[in-house]
Amino acid sequence: MKSTHEFVEKFNDTKRKDQLNKHRQGHNDPAKKLPNKRH
């Protein structure tokens, strides 16, 4: 297993990315979502 420090760094990075994704997705509010490309 990797060192605790590496684990914490990865955990914090993942948490930060989750926050960005939630912001991008408008917190499950369709009106706040950024427009997506339609496929």
HELIX and SHEET records of a PDB file:
HELIX    1   1 THR A    4  GLN A   25  1                                  22    
HELIX    2   2 PRO A   30  LYS A   32  5                                   3    
END                                                                             
